[in-house]
Amino acid sequence: MNQKTILVLGAATIAAVVATVTLQSSRDQDTRPASTDARLLPALGDRVNEVREISIDAGAGSATLRAEGSGWVLAEAADYPADGEKVRTLLLDLRDARRLEPKTASADRHARLGLVEPGAEGATSVRVTLRDEGGATVDTVLIGKQRTSRAEPAAAQLGVTPPTQFYTLPGEGTQTFLATGQLRVDSRPLGWVNQEFLNIDRARIASARFTHPDGEEVTALRGDMGQDEMLVQNLPEGMVAKTPSGTAQLVGALQRLRFDDVRRAGGLEWPAEIISKATFTTEGGLEVSVETMKVPAAGDPEALVTWSRLSFALAPEEPAPSAGETEDETGAAAGGFSREELEAELEELKAATDGWAYALPTWKETSLRLRPEGVMEPAPEPAPAPDLEGAADDSGAGSPAAGVGEPVPLKIAPPPESGGGI
C-alpha cells in the first residue's frame, strides 16, 4: 500500500467520524419532541440577573452562595468571598442547559435515574435552588445520573468533548427529563472559594524568626538569596546547626499557602500562652507575621487543628543609596520591588486577610511553628586524647606509641678506653 493510498484512506476515516458525530447530533435534535426542545429551566432565561442566592445540597455537604455587593460569599465559611467567576459560570450553565427528551413521571421510578433527594441514604444527586433578593424561588432542579451520549466514542477520536447528558427533575413536579449542557456543580462547600490565601515567592524571603510562648526562639538569615538554605543565628552553647540545616522549608513557607478551613478570627479565642509567632521578612522589607495556635477540632477533641492569623508591616525605608549605588532605572528597591509597589502590596494583603483565621494543613505546621530541634543539634563530643603511656617491652624500649609528645633524653657514649692522652 503506497503513501497516497494511506493518505486517502486516512482522510476518508476522519470524514466518516465527522459524519457520524454530525448525524448523531442531528438525530438527537430531530427525534426529541418539539415541546421539550427548550431550556431546562425556562424561568431562569430572563431572570438570571435576579438570582441573589444559590443553594447547593448534596451528600458531600451543602453550600449557600449569596450575592453581596459586586461579588458573592459562601455562608458556610462565615461569608468568606466566593469565586465569582465560578458562580457566574454555574448560572450561565443552568440557563443554557437544554431538555433532550422526557423520561418517567412516576415518582416510584425516579431512583433508577438517580433522582432522589440528596438527604436520602446512598444518594449521589445534587439539588440546586435559585432565589431572588426577597428569598423567593426563581427555579430549582434535581440532577441525577449522567448518561453517555452515543456520539461520544466517535467524538473522542477527534478530541471533541460533547456536552454532558444527565437526568433531571426540574421544578416541583414529577416529570423527569434527559438534559444536556456543560453543567459543573461542585458539591464541596470549599470548592466555591479560592483556598489559596497567601503567595509570597520563595525567591523573596530573606529572614525568618520564630518565637514560642515557652521562650524558645529560632532565627535564620539567608546569606545568599540564590541559596535555599538559611544560616541559623544565635546558636546556644553546645549546639550546632544541622547539616543540612533544615531551613530550606522556611524559604517556601509562604508560597501558595492554602487553608483547610476558614473562620472569622474574632470568633476564636487566642490565649497568649499557646500562640507561636513566625515573622518572615522579604528582601525589600515586607514583614509577614503568622500567629498560630493548636486547638481541639470542633466535634473531635482528639484531633488538633492549627489555626493561623496574619499581620503585615513594612520595615522603615533605608537611607537613599550613595553615588555609585543607586537603584536601577525602574526605581526598584532590593528584591526588584520599588517602595511604592511594596506599599501597594502591603495594603492589598491587609485587605484580603484582615479579620480572617485559616486552618492550616498538617504538613505546613513545621515551617510556621519551627522549634530549635528542627534546625540545630548538640555539638559532637570531642575525640578522646591519645594514650601517651606506652608499655615497655622486654628490651626496655617503649612501644612505638610510647613517649609521643615527650622530650627524648640524649644518650652520651663514654669515651673509649685507651692509654693514650690527647
C-alpha positions as CSV (number, residue, x, y, z in Angstrom):
1,M,0.0,0.0,0.0
2,N,1.6,3.2,-1.1
3,Q,1.7,6.5,0.8
4,K,-1.0,8.1,-1.4
5,T,-3.4,5.3,-0.7
6,I,-2.8,5.6,3.1
7,L,-3.5,9.3,3.0
8,V,-6.7,8.8,1.1
9,L,-8.0,6.2,3.5
10,G,-7.0,8.3,6.5
11,A,-8.9,11.3,5.1
12,A,-11.9,9.0,4.5
13,T,-11.8,7.7,8.0
14,I,-11.8,11.2,9.5
15,A,-14.6,12.3,7.2
16,A,-16.6,9.2,8.4
17,V,-16.1,10.0,12.0
18,V,-17.1,13.6,11.5
19,A,-20.2,12.5,9.6
20,T,-21.1,10.1,12.5
21,V,-20.9,12.8,15.1
22,T,-22.9,15.2,13.0
23,L,-25.5,12.6,12.1
24,Q,-25.9,11.6,15.8
25,S,-26.2,15.2,16.8
26,S,-28.8,15.8,14.1
27,R,-30.8,12.7,15.3
28,D,-30.7,14.0,18.9
29,Q,-32.2,17.2,17.6
30,D,-34.7,15.6,15.3
31,T,-36.0,12.8,17.5
32,R,-36.8,14.8,20.7
33,P,-40.3,16.2,20.9
34,A,-40.7,19.8,19.9
35,S,-42.4,20.6,23.2
36,T,-39.2,19.7,25.0
37,D,-36.8,21.5,22.7
38,A,-36.4,24.2,25.3
39,R,-34.4,25.4,28.2
40,L,-34.1,23.0,31.2
41,L,-35.1,25.9,33.5
42,P,-37.4,28.1,31.5
43,A,-38.0,30.7,34.2
44,L,-34.2,31.3,34.6
45,G,-33.8,32.5,31.0
46,D,-34.9,36.1,31.6
47,R,-34.2,36.2,35.3
48,V,-30.6,35.1,35.6
49,N,-29.5,38.5,36.8
50,E,-32.2,38.5,39.5
51,V,-30.6,35.5,41.3
52,R,-29.1,36.6,44.6
53,E,-28.8,33.2,46.4
54,I,-27.8,29.7,45.3
55,S,-28.4,26.7,47.5
56,I,-26.5,23.5,46.6
57,D,-27.5,20.4,48.5
58,A,-25.5,17.1,48.1
59,G,-24.4,14.1,50.0
60,A,-21.0,15.7,50.4
61,G,-22.4,18.8,52.1
62,S,-24.3,21.9,51.4
63,A,-23.2,25.3,50.1
64,T,-25.1,28.5,50.2
65,L,-23.8,31.3,47.9
66,R,-25.1,34.8,48.4
67,A,-24.6,37.9,46.4
68,E,-23.0,40.6,48.4
69,G,-22.1,43.9,46.8
70,S,-20.5,43.2,43.5
71,G,-19.4,39.7,44.5
72,W,-20.5,36.5,46.1
73,V,-19.8,35.0,49.6
74,L,-20.1,31.4,51.0
75,A,-22.4,31.3,54.0
76,E,-20.8,28.0,55.3
77,A,-17.4,29.8,55.6
78,A,-18.6,32.8,57.6
79,D,-19.4,34.7,54.4
80,Y,-15.8,34.3,53.0
81,P,-15.5,35.7,49.4
82,A,-16.5,33.1,46.8
83,D,-15.0,32.6,43.4
84,G,-17.3,35.0,41.4
85,E,-16.3,33.6,38.1
86,K,-17.2,30.0,39.1
87,V,-20.6,31.2,40.4
88,R,-21.2,33.1,37.2
89,T,-20.3,30.0,35.1
90,L,-22.8,27.9,37.1
91,L,-25.6,30.4,36.5
92,L,-24.9,30.5,32.8
93,D,-24.6,26.7,32.5
94,L,-28.0,26.3,34.2
95,R,-29.5,28.9,31.9
96,D,-28.2,27.3,28.8
97,A,-28.9,23.6,29.7
98,R,-31.5,22.0,27.4
99,R,-34.0,19.3,27.6
100,L,-33.4,16.4,25.2
101,E,-36.4,14.2,25.9
102,P,-38.9,13.5,28.7
103,K,-38.4,10.4,30.9
104,T,-40.6,8.9,33.6
105,A,-43.2,11.0,35.5
106,S,-43.6,8.2,38.1
107,A,-42.0,9.0,41.4
108,D,-41.5,5.3,42.0
109,R,-39.1,5.2,39.2
110,H,-37.1,8.3,40.0
111,A,-34.4,6.4,41.9
112,R,-33.4,4.5,38.8
113,L,-32.3,7.8,37.3
114,G,-30.5,8.8,40.5
115,L,-33.2,11.4,41.1
116,V,-33.7,11.1,44.9
117,E,-33.3,13.9,47.4
118,P,-29.6,14.4,48.5
119,G,-30.5,13.6,52.1
120,A,-31.6,10.0,51.2
121,E,-29.2,7.1,52.1
122,G,-26.7,6.5,49.3
123,A,-27.9,9.4,47.3
124,T,-25.5,10.9,44.7
125,S,-27.8,13.5,43.4
126,V,-27.4,17.3,43.7
127,R,-30.2,19.9,44.1
128,V,-29.7,23.5,43.0
129,T,-32.2,26.1,44.1
130,L,-32.0,29.7,42.9
131,R,-33.7,32.5,44.8
132,D,-34.1,36.3,44.3
133,E,-33.3,39.1,46.7
134,G,-36.6,38.6,48.6
135,G,-35.9,34.9,49.1
136,A,-38.5,33.7,46.6
137,T,-37.6,30.7,44.4
138,V,-36.7,31.6,40.8
139,D,-36.2,27.9,39.8
140,T,-34.9,24.6,41.2
141,V,-33.6,21.4,39.7
142,L,-32.6,18.0,40.9
143,I,-29.6,16.5,39.0
144,G,-29.2,12.7,38.9
145,K,-27.1,10.2,37.0
146,Q,-25.1,11.2,33.9
147,R,-25.6,9.3,30.6
148,T,-23.0,8.6,28.0
149,S,-24.0,10.1,24.6
150,R,-23.9,7.6,21.7
151,A,-21.8,10.2,19.8
152,E,-19.1,10.3,22.4
153,P,-16.9,7.4,21.2
154,A,-16.7,9.0,17.7
155,A,-16.2,12.4,19.1
156,A,-13.4,11.2,21.4
157,Q,-11.4,10.1,18.3
158,L,-11.4,13.8,17.2
159,G,-10.5,15.1,20.7
160,V,-14.0,16.6,20.9
161,T,-15.8,16.8,24.3
162,P,-19.6,16.8,23.6
163,P,-22.0,18.3,26.2
164,T,-22.8,16.1,29.1
165,Q,-26.1,14.3,29.2
166,F,-27.8,13.9,32.6
167,Y,-31.2,13.0,34.1
168,T,-33.0,15.9,35.8
169,L,-36.1,16.7,37.7
170,P,-36.8,20.5,37.2
171,G,-39.2,22.4,39.2
172,E,-41.5,20.9,41.8
173,G,-43.4,18.4,39.7
174,T,-42.6,14.7,39.0
175,Q,-41.8,14.9,35.2
176,T,-38.2,14.0,34.6
177,F,-36.0,14.8,31.6
178,L,-32.8,13.8,29.9
179,A,-30.9,17.1,29.6
180,T,-27.7,18.2,28.1
181,G,-25.2,21.0,28.8
182,Q,-21.8,21.9,30.2
183,L,-23.1,21.7,33.8
184,R,-20.5,21.8,36.6
185,V,-21.9,21.8,40.1
186,D,-19.3,21.5,42.8
187,S,-20.8,19.7,45.8
188,R,-17.9,20.6,48.1
189,P,-18.6,23.8,50.1
190,L,-15.0,24.9,50.0
191,G,-14.9,24.2,46.3
192,W,-16.6,27.6,45.8
193,V,-13.8,29.7,47.3
194,N,-10.2,30.1,46.5
195,Q,-8.3,28.3,49.2
196,E,-5.0,29.9,48.4
197,F,-4.9,32.9,50.7
198,L,-1.2,33.9,50.5
199,N,1.5,33.6,47.9
200,I,5.0,35.2,48.7
201,D,7.5,33.8,46.2
202,R,10.3,31.8,47.8
203,A,12.9,33.9,46.0
204,R,12.0,36.9,48.1
205,I,12.4,35.5,51.6
206,A,15.4,37.0,53.4
207,S,15.0,36.0,57.0
208,A,12.7,34.1,59.4
209,R,12.2,34.4,63.1
210,F,10.1,32.1,65.4
211,T,9.1,32.8,69.0
212,H,7.2,30.4,71.2
213,P,5.3,31.1,74.5
214,D,7.8,28.9,76.4
215,G,10.6,31.2,75.5
216,E,12.2,29.2,72.7
217,E,13.4,31.1,69.7
218,V,14.8,30.4,66.3
219,T,16.3,33.0,63.9
220,A,17.6,32.3,60.4
221,L,19.1,34.5,57.7
222,R,19.6,34.0,54.0
223,G,23.1,35.0,53.4
224,D,22.9,34.3,49.7
225,M,19.4,35.0,48.1
226,G,20.2,32.4,45.5
227,Q,20.5,29.6,48.0
228,D,17.7,27.6,49.6
229,E,19.5,27.0,52.9
230,M,19.5,29.8,55.5
231,L,22.0,30.4,58.3
232,V,20.8,29.6,61.8
233,Q,21.7,32.5,64.2
234,N,22.4,32.7,67.9
235,L,23.2,29.1,68.4
236,P,23.2,28.2,72.1
237,E,26.5,27.0,73.7
238,G,27.0,23.3,72.9
239,M,24.7,23.4,69.9
240,V,25.5,23.4,66.2
241,A,23.4,23.8,63.0
242,K,22.2,20.6,61.4
243,T,23.7,19.6,58.1
244,P,21.7,20.2,56.0
245,S,20.3,22.8,58.4
246,G,16.6,22.1,57.8
247,T,15.9,25.7,56.9
248,A,15.0,25.1,53.2
249,Q,11.4,24.6,54.2
250,L,11.3,28.2,55.5
251,V,12.1,29.7,52.2
252,G,8.9,28.4,50.6
253,A,6.7,28.6,53.8
254,L,4.6,31.4,52.4
255,Q,4.4,30.3,48.8
256,R,0.9,29.2,47.6
257,L,-0.3,28.9,51.2
258,R,-3.7,27.2,51.3
259,F,-6.3,26.6,54.1
260,D,-8.3,23.6,55.0
261,D,-11.0,25.8,56.7
262,V,-11.6,29.5,57.3
263,R,-13.4,31.4,60.0
264,R,-13.7,34.9,61.4
265,A,-10.7,35.4,63.6
266,G,-12.9,37.2,66.2
267,G,-14.9,34.0,66.6
268,L,-11.9,32.1,68.0
269,E,-10.2,32.6,71.4
270,W,-6.5,33.4,71.1
271,P,-4.9,32.7,74.5
272,A,-1.4,34.3,74.6
273,E,0.0,31.2,76.4
274,I,-0.5,28.9,73.4
275,I,0.3,31.3,70.5
276,S,3.5,30.9,68.5
277,K,4.6,33.5,66.0
278,A,6.6,33.3,62.8
279,T,7.8,36.5,61.1
280,F,9.2,36.4,57.6
281,T,10.9,39.4,56.0
282,T,11.4,39.8,52.3
283,E,14.5,41.4,50.7
284,G,12.6,44.6,50.2
285,G,11.5,44.9,53.8
286,L,7.9,43.5,53.7
287,E,7.2,41.7,57.0
288,V,4.7,38.9,57.2
289,S,3.8,37.7,60.7
290,V,1.8,34.4,61.1
291,E,0.4,33.7,64.6
292,T,-0.6,30.1,65.1
293,M,-2.2,28.0,67.8
294,K,-3.2,24.3,68.1
295,V,-6.7,23.7,69.5
296,P,-9.0,20.7,69.5
297,A,-11.1,20.3,66.4
298,A,-14.8,21.1,66.6
299,G,-16.7,17.9,67.4
300,D,-13.5,15.8,67.8
301,P,-11.4,16.7,70.9
302,E,-8.9,14.1,70.0
303,A,-7.9,15.9,66.8
304,L,-5.9,19.1,66.8
305,V,-6.3,21.9,64.3
306,T,-3.6,24.6,63.7
307,W,-5.4,28.0,63.2
308,S,-3.5,31.0,62.0
309,R,-4.0,34.7,61.6
310,L,-1.8,37.1,59.6
311,S,-0.5,40.7,60.0
312,F,1.8,42.7,57.8
313,A,4.2,45.6,58.1
314,L,6.8,47.4,56.1
315,A,10.3,47.9,57.6
316,P,11.5,51.6,57.7
317,E,12.9,52.8,54.4
318,E,16.6,52.5,54.2
319,P,18.7,55.7,53.6
320,A,19.0,56.7,49.9
321,P,21.9,54.9,48.2
322,S,25.1,56.9,47.8
323,A,26.7,57.8,44.4
324,G,27.5,54.6,42.5
325,E,25.0,52.6,44.5
326,T,21.8,54.0,43.0
327,E,18.7,51.9,42.3
328,D,18.2,50.7,38.7
329,E,16.4,52.7,36.1
330,T,13.0,51.4,37.1
331,G,13.4,52.7,40.7
332,A,13.2,49.1,42.0
333,A,14.5,48.6,45.6
334,A,16.1,45.4,46.8
335,G,14.3,42.3,45.5
336,G,13.1,44.1,42.4
337,F,10.2,46.0,44.1
338,S,10.0,49.7,44.5
339,R,8.9,51.3,47.7
340,E,5.6,52.2,46.1
341,E,5.0,48.6,44.9
342,L,5.7,47.3,48.4
343,E,3.3,49.8,50.0
344,A,0.6,48.8,47.5
345,E,1.2,45.1,48.2
346,L,1.0,45.7,51.9
347,E,-2.4,47.3,51.6
348,E,-3.7,44.5,49.3
349,L,-2.6,41.8,51.7
350,K,-4.2,43.5,54.6
351,A,-7.5,44.0,52.8
352,A,-7.6,40.3,51.8
353,T,-6.7,38.7,55.1
354,D,-7.7,41.2,57.8
355,G,-10.2,39.6,60.3
356,W,-9.8,36.0,59.0
357,A,-8.4,32.9,60.6
358,Y,-7.2,30.0,58.5
359,A,-6.9,26.3,59.4
360,L,-3.5,25.1,58.1
361,P,-2.7,21.7,56.5
362,T,-0.8,19.5,58.9
363,W,2.2,19.4,56.5
364,K,2.6,23.2,56.8
365,E,2.8,23.3,60.5
366,T,6.6,22.7,60.9
367,S,7.6,25.6,58.6
368,L,5.4,28.0,60.6
369,R,6.0,26.7,64.1
370,L,9.7,25.8,63.8
371,R,11.3,24.6,67.1
372,P,15.1,24.7,67.7
373,E,15.4,20.9,67.5
374,G,14.3,21.2,63.9
375,V,17.4,23.1,62.8
376,M,20.1,22.5,65.5
377,E,21.6,19.6,67.4
378,P,24.2,19.0,70.2
379,A,27.7,19.6,69.1
380,P,29.6,16.3,68.7
381,E,31.7,15.1,71.6
382,P,35.5,15.9,71.2
383,A,37.6,13.0,70.2
384,P,39.4,11.3,73.2
385,A,43.0,12.3,73.8
386,P,45.6,9.7,72.6
387,D,47.1,7.4,75.3
388,L,50.6,8.7,76.0
389,E,51.5,6.0,78.5
390,G,53.3,3.4,76.4
391,A,54.2,0.0,77.9
392,A,57.9,-1.0,77.8
393,D,58.9,-4.2,76.0
394,D,61.3,-6.8,77.3
395,S,64.3,-4.9,75.9
396,G,63.3,-1.9,77.9
397,A,62.4,0.0,74.8
398,G,59.0,1.7,74.7
399,S,56.3,0.7,72.3
400,P,56.0,2.7,69.0
401,A,53.5,5.0,70.7
402,A,55.4,5.4,73.9
403,G,56.8,8.8,74.7
404,V,54.9,10.5,71.9
405,G,55.0,14.2,72.6
406,E,57.7,13.9,75.4
407,P,61.3,15.0,75.1
408,V,63.7,12.1,74.4
409,P,66.8,12.1,76.7
410,L,70.1,12.3,75.0
411,K,72.4,9.3,75.3
412,I,76.1,10.3,75.6
413,A,78.6,7.5,74.8
414,P,81.5,7.2,77.2
415,P,85.0,8.0,75.8
416,P,86.9,5.0,74.5
417,E,89.3,3.3,77.0
418,S,92.9,3.8,75.8
419,G,96.1,4.6,77.4
420,G,96.9,7.5,75.2
421,G,96.2,11.0,76.1
422,I,95.2,13.8,73.8
